[in-house]
Amino acid sequence: MTDSQYFTRTVTELGEARPVLASRAIFNVQGTKIIDKGARINLGLYERLMQHQLSEPLEDSVTSAPAVTGAVLRSGAEEILDSSPFFTRMAGEPKARSTLLDAVAKVPLPDPMAFQLTLAREVRPALYQQALCAALTAAWLAQVPLGSRFDLSMAAAAGLLHDIGMLHVDPSLLQPGGHLSREQRRQLYSHPLVSQALMERHHEYPKEVVRAVLEHHEYLDGSGYPRNLAGAALSGLGRILSLTEVITAMFAPGRRAPELRLSVILRMNWHRYDETLVLKVMQLIKPECDAQGGGVVLLPDPVGRLREIDRLITGWPADLQHSAGLGANRREGLERLAGQVAQLCRTLATVGVTPDQLAHLGSEPLDSLLQQELTLIAAEAAWQLRALARQARRRWRLVQDEQYPEALLQWLEQVDALVAGGDQPVDEATAAP
């Protein structure tokens, strides 16, 4: 399930900066010893390691000090609580803060997991920082009356390790923006499976924790991956991780106006997440705090942009799914797409940006907060339209010498033109594959 190429490269890169030692002799599957116990692992050994299929995963056979421990996790989590107003509010009173920090500090850390977290901290610091944010967030969301400290610690473990599989895929996937090749997209969509496989090796993590890690990119409306689960098929902890993923994405290093962005994302995607959990998060968000400092690249005319988006939504060729001669798969796919287009229409009405609602803004210049909010709503709506256009192309599946129906082709071209002439998405973490 994992690709040793990228992980091995990262391990040997760490070995150039600090000692990475073989904690035991390393053998290939034929039983031949290829590296002695105590040998230093660095780039000079990369080719040798790649020439062999190892008898045990590399992370089981290497160590590096100082390693990540529960105390190190607690210290890192404290820094987040002290530096981010959102997470400070999450911690609340001293007792609640202590409960969250204890949950993070008590996450089980078998040696291979401790090494991988150490690797992330030293070579992929942004990934490590987001793992700590996710541990705090998942533990906070998991708090219920009479809940046990063990349950909070397991939620923190799920949050901390849900993206551990990203250490085993192409590191370029960790860079924001950019076009992904088909192979890179395959790796991205498979990383929950990689994280699951890595955690299943250790009995310290209960089955419900491993299951939740697999589900962290699944959504209640069935638009997630890797299994397109929907509704009751998602576990309780899986729902927590799904929401945790989008929260921590908004607070990634370098992202400005995170609370305003998070507010928009949740209101534009409310149907994807557990309503009770979303309400809990919305009560914590104060978008006006970070919106005052700007940070959002403003559209000169977000109202006009939203009107364009509305025209495309209402212009979806609804009659297409009733065309004669359609196969069952195409008909089913178009019916599902029509439902998603209708859902986007309802969402825009819920956040107050239909043409009739926008008309009430009048002709006066927008204030800064409203212009930023409308810009982000327009960007997210455009992204969702682009995702729907991609789905339409995949679901139609042209055969040789076939063309799209004229109505569908025109709609796809109009969406392409809208996206090409405007915004980048608010955040790809919320997008359906």
Number of C-alpha atoms within 10 A of each C-alpha: 13 20 14 18 15 15 22 23 19 21 26 21 19 21 20 14 11 16 17 23 19 21 17 15 14 24 19 16 12 10 10 12 14 15 18 14 15 14 16 22 25 21 18 13 16 17 12 11 23 13 9 14 13 19 14 12 14 17 19 17 18 24 26 22 11 11 16 20 20 19 14 14 21 21 14 18 23 20 11 18 20 13 10 12 16 19 22 16 15 20 22 12 10 8 10 13 19 15 18 26 26 19 24 31 23 20 24 19 18 15 17 20 19 19 25 25 26 22 26 23 17 14 17 17 15 15 20 23 21 22 28 24 26 30 33 34 27 31 28 25 23 21 16 10 6 6 10 10 16 12 16 27 26 26 31 35 29 31 33 27 26 30 24 25 25 25 27 22 22 16 14 11 16 14 7 9 12 8 9 12 9 9 10 16 13 11 21 19 17 19 24 27 21 25 23 23 17 19 25 16 11 14 10 14 18 12 12 16 27 24 20 26 29 26 29 27 31 30 27 20 16 16 19 22 18 18 13 18 19 15 15 9 14 21 16 13 23 25 26 27 32 27 26 25 24 20 25 23 19 23 21 15 13 9 12 17 21 25 23 22 25 24 21 22 21 20 16 21 18 17 14 22 19 17 11 9 15 19 12 12 20 15 8 14 19 17 20 13 14 17 21 12 12 13 13 20 10 16 18 10 12 21 21 14 20 23 17 17 22 18 11 19 18 12 13 18 18 16 10 17 17 11 10 7 7 12 10 9 11 15 18 14 17 22 16 16 20 21 12 17 20 14 14 19 18 14 19 21 14 13 14 13 20 19 17 11 12 14 11 8 11 8 7 6 8 15 8 13 18 13 19 24 20 23 25 27 25 29 23 25 25 26 23 22 23 19 15 21 20 15 18 19 14 11 17 17 12 11 7 6 5 8 10 13 11 11 14 19 14 15 17 22 12 17 23 16 11 18 17 10 9 13 20 16 21 23 19 16 16 26 18 19 18
